[in-house]
């Protein structure tokens, strides 16, 4: 995977940061985005560079589609100046936000936020960036284990993520002529700051969730970052249009 370039949205923290680090360990250069975490983005870039890799970080609000043309222009410029390339190889649509709200209490504003972040963003940002992707490149969308299993409070979030899985299959078919393969991952419970960090920081919540996972523990960021690096590698080059469940066997 040496000298390939991955563009990862939401790379400054959480799973996106871990994905970037695992890909960088395999020799993949990183273009990451951040919304407000400029300090965290700078820290990630320096960590990758300290390991001998190349990285660049760009600001992006995934919900602001009007900014996509300027972002695309910035990617074009940074490819040329920092990486001596005209195109990149991998796109990981990772940027996201969580929502815990029982169905009866969910508001239209919450729904609109989830759609803008998890569905509209990946659709129209990918559209804008496709001219900058290499033929034979790879796109990875991020779904959720909540599509497969249910937990009260995540109905609207899961419904939007289920659309991501359908979108992934259609993208795989429609981009097949360019040999771009498109897959998704569906992480289970991971010890990050997602949802306020309850799974990571609350021992009781952690233990409760762990008892429903076949391997007996909640996931760690490295479980996801390593899987993403593997899925984007040539070893998985025949996987296309599928969603990988990466949950340790949660609620089977």
C-alpha positions as CSV (number, residue, x, y, z in Angstrom):
1,X,0.0,0.0,0.0
2,X,3.1,2.2,-0.1
3,X,2.6,5.7,-1.6
4,X,-1.2,5.4,-1.8
5,X,-3.3,8.2,-0.4
6,X,-6.4,8.0,1.8
7,X,-8.8,10.8,2.4
8,X,-10.6,10.3,5.7
9,X,-13.3,12.6,6.9
10,X,-13.5,13.1,10.6
11,X,-9.9,12.0,11.1
12,X,-8.9,14.2,14.0
13,X,-10.5,12.1,16.7
14,X,-12.1,8.8,17.6
15,X,-12.2,6.0,15.0
16,X,-11.1,8.3,12.2
17,X,-7.9,9.0,14.0
18,X,-7.2,5.4,14.6
19,X,-8.0,4.5,11.0
20,X,-5.5,7.1,9.8
21,X,-2.8,5.8,12.1
22,X,-3.3,2.2,11.0
23,X,-3.2,3.1,7.4
24,X,-0.1,5.2,7.9
25,X,1.7,2.2,9.5
26,X,1.1,0.4,6.2
27,X,2.7,3.3,4.2
28,X,-0.5,5.0,3.2
29,X,-0.4,8.8,3.1
30,X,-3.3,10.6,4.8
31,X,-5.4,13.6,4.0
32,X,-7.7,14.0,6.9
33,X,-10.6,16.4,7.7
34,X,-11.7,18.0,10.9
35,X,-14.6,20.3,11.8
36,X,-13.4,22.1,14.9
37,X,-10.5,20.1,16.4
38,X,-7.6,21.9,14.8
39,X,-5.3,21.1,17.7
40,X,-6.2,17.4,17.5
41,X,-5.7,17.4,13.7
42,X,-2.3,19.0,14.1
43,X,-1.4,16.4,16.7
44,X,-2.4,13.5,14.3
45,X,-0.4,15.0,11.5
46,X,2.7,15.3,13.6
47,X,2.3,11.7,14.9
48,X,2.1,10.4,11.4
49,X,5.1,12.4,10.2
50,X,7.1,11.3,13.2
51,X,6.6,7.7,12.0
52,X,7.9,8.6,8.6
53,X,4.6,9.1,6.8
54,X,3.0,12.1,5.1
55,X,-0.2,13.7,6.2
56,X,-2.3,16.9,5.7
57,X,-5.4,18.1,7.5
58,X,-8.1,20.2,6.1
59,X,-11.1,21.8,7.7
60,X,-14.5,20.5,6.6
61,X,-18.0,20.7,7.9
62,X,-19.6,17.7,6.4
63,X,-23.1,19.2,6.7
64,X,-22.2,22.3,4.6
65,X,-22.5,21.1,1.0
66,X,-22.0,24.6,-0.2
67,X,-18.4,24.3,0.9
68,X,-17.6,21.1,-1.1
69,X,-16.3,22.9,-4.2
70,X,-13.8,24.9,-2.2
71,X,-12.8,21.7,-0.3
72,X,-12.3,19.9,-3.6
73,X,-10.1,22.7,-4.8
74,X,-8.1,22.5,-1.6
75,X,-7.7,18.8,-2.0
76,X,-6.5,19.3,-5.6
77,X,-3.9,21.8,-4.5
78,X,-2.6,19.8,-1.6
79,X,-2.3,16.7,-3.7
80,X,0.0,18.6,-6.0
81,X,2.0,20.5,-3.5
82,X,2.3,17.9,-0.7
83,X,2.1,14.6,-2.4
84,X,3.1,15.3,-6.0
85,X,-0.1,13.5,-7.2
86,X,-3.2,14.5,-9.1
87,X,-5.5,11.9,-7.5
88,X,-5.9,9.9,-4.3
89,X,-6.7,6.3,-3.8
90,X,-9.1,5.7,-0.9
91,X,-12.1,7.7,0.4
92,X,-13.3,6.9,3.9
93,X,-16.7,8.5,4.7
94,X,-16.2,8.5,8.5
95,X,-17.3,11.8,9.8
96,X,-20.4,11.4,12.0
97,X,-22.4,12.4,15.0
98,X,-24.4,10.3,17.4
99,X,-27.9,10.7,18.7
100,X,-29.6,9.0,21.6
101,X,-33.4,9.7,21.5
102,X,-36.3,7.4,21.8
103,X,-38.4,7.3,18.7
104,X,-41.3,9.1,20.4
105,X,-39.1,12.0,21.4
106,X,-37.0,12.4,18.3
107,X,-37.3,15.9,16.7
108,X,-37.2,17.0,13.1
109,X,-34.0,19.0,13.8
110,X,-32.3,15.8,15.1
111,X,-33.4,13.9,12.1
112,X,-32.2,16.6,9.8
113,X,-28.8,16.6,11.5
114,X,-28.4,12.9,11.1
115,X,-29.4,13.0,7.4
116,X,-27.0,15.9,6.7
117,X,-24.1,14.2,8.4
118,X,-24.5,10.5,7.6
119,X,-26.3,10.4,4.3
120,X,-26.4,13.7,2.4
121,X,-22.7,14.4,3.2
122,X,-21.3,11.1,2.0
123,X,-23.5,11.2,-1.2
124,X,-22.6,14.7,-2.3
125,X,-19.0,14.8,-1.0
126,X,-18.2,11.6,-2.8
127,X,-19.8,13.0,-6.0
128,X,-17.6,16.0,-5.7
129,X,-14.4,14.0,-5.1
130,X,-14.9,11.3,-7.6
131,X,-13.0,13.2,-10.3
132,X,-10.0,13.2,-8.0
133,X,-10.1,9.5,-7.3
134,X,-7.9,7.0,-9.1
135,X,-9.7,4.4,-11.2
136,X,-9.4,1.2,-9.2
137,X,-9.7,3.2,-6.0
138,X,-11.7,2.2,-2.9
139,X,-14.5,3.9,-1.0
140,X,-15.5,2.8,2.5
141,X,-18.6,4.1,4.2
142,X,-19.4,3.8,7.9
143,X,-22.6,2.2,9.0
144,X,-23.4,0.9,12.5
145,X,-24.1,-2.4,14.3
146,X,-27.5,-0.8,15.3
147,X,-28.7,-1.6,11.8
148,X,-28.5,-5.3,12.6
149,X,-29.4,-5.3,16.3
150,X,-31.7,-3.0,18.2
151,X,-31.2,-0.9,21.3
152,X,-33.9,1.6,22.4
153,X,-32.9,5.1,21.8
154,X,-31.1,4.6,18.4
155,X,-34.1,4.1,16.1
156,X,-33.6,7.2,13.9
157,X,-29.8,6.9,13.9
158,X,-30.0,3.2,12.8
159,X,-32.6,4.0,10.1
160,X,-30.2,6.6,8.6
161,X,-27.3,4.2,8.8
162,X,-29.3,1.5,7.1
163,X,-29.6,3.8,4.1
164,X,-25.8,4.0,4.1
165,X,-25.7,0.2,3.6
166,X,-28.1,0.4,0.7
167,X,-26.2,3.3,-0.8
168,X,-23.0,1.3,-0.6
169,X,-24.4,-1.5,-2.7
170,X,-25.7,0.9,-5.4
171,X,-22.4,2.8,-5.4
172,X,-20.5,-0.5,-6.0
173,X,-22.6,-1.3,-9.0
174,X,-22.6,2.2,-10.5
175,X,-18.9,2.8,-10.0
176,X,-17.9,-0.6,-11.2
177,X,-17.0,0.7,-14.6
178,X,-14.1,2.6,-13.0
179,X,-13.1,-0.5,-11.0
180,X,-13.8,1.5,-7.8
181,X,-15.0,-0.9,-5.2
182,X,-17.3,0.3,-2.4
183,X,-17.8,-1.3,1.0
184,X,-19.0,-0.4,4.4
185,X,-18.2,-1.3,8.0
186,X,-20.7,-1.7,10.8
187,X,-18.9,-1.3,14.1
188,X,-20.4,-2.5,17.3
189,X,-19.9,-0.9,20.7
190,X,-16.5,0.7,20.8
191,X,-14.7,2.4,23.8
192,X,-14.5,5.9,22.3
193,X,-16.0,9.3,23.1
194,X,-19.1,8.4,20.9
195,X,-22.3,9.1,22.7
196,X,-20.6,11.0,25.5
197,X,-18.1,8.2,26.1
198,X,-20.4,6.1,28.2
199,X,-19.1,2.7,26.9
200,X,-15.5,3.9,27.5
201,X,-15.8,5.7,30.8
202,X,-18.7,4.1,32.7
203,X,-17.7,0.7,34.1
204,X,-21.3,-0.4,34.6
205,X,-22.2,0.4,31.0
206,X,-19.0,-1.2,29.7
207,X,-19.8,-4.4,31.6
208,X,-23.4,-4.5,30.5
209,X,-22.5,-4.1,26.9
210,X,-19.6,-6.6,27.1
211,X,-22.0,-9.4,28.3
212,X,-23.8,-9.2,25.0
213,X,-20.6,-9.6,22.9
214,X,-19.4,-13.1,22.0
215,X,-15.8,-12.3,22.7
216,X,-16.6,-10.9,26.1
217,X,-15.4,-7.3,25.8
218,X,-16.3,-4.1,24.1
219,X,-14.4,-3.1,21.0
220,X,-11.4,-0.8,21.0
221,X,-10.4,1.8,18.4
222,X,-7.6,-0.5,17.2
223,X,-10.1,-3.2,16.4
224,X,-11.7,-0.9,13.9
225,X,-8.6,0.9,12.6
226,X,-6.9,-2.4,11.9
227,X,-10.0,-3.8,10.1
228,X,-10.2,-0.7,7.9
229,X,-6.6,-1.0,6.9
230,X,-7.2,-4.6,6.0
231,X,-10.4,-4.0,4.0
232,X,-8.7,-1.3,2.0
233,X,-5.7,-3.5,1.2
234,X,-5.2,-5.5,-1.9
235,X,-5.8,-8.6,0.2
236,X,-9.5,-7.7,0.2
237,X,-9.6,-6.6,-3.4
238,X,-12.5,-8.9,-4.4
239,X,-14.8,-7.7,-1.6
240,X,-17.3,-5.2,-3.1
241,X,-20.7,-3.9,-2.2
242,X,-20.8,-5.5,1.2
243,X,-21.0,-4.4,4.8
244,X,-18.5,-5.9,7.2
245,X,-19.8,-6.4,10.7
246,X,-17.0,-5.5,13.1
247,X,-18.5,-6.0,16.5
248,X,-16.8,-9.0,18.1
249,X,-20.1,-10.8,17.7
250,X,-22.4,-8.4,19.5
251,X,-26.0,-9.5,20.1
252,X,-25.8,-12.5,17.8
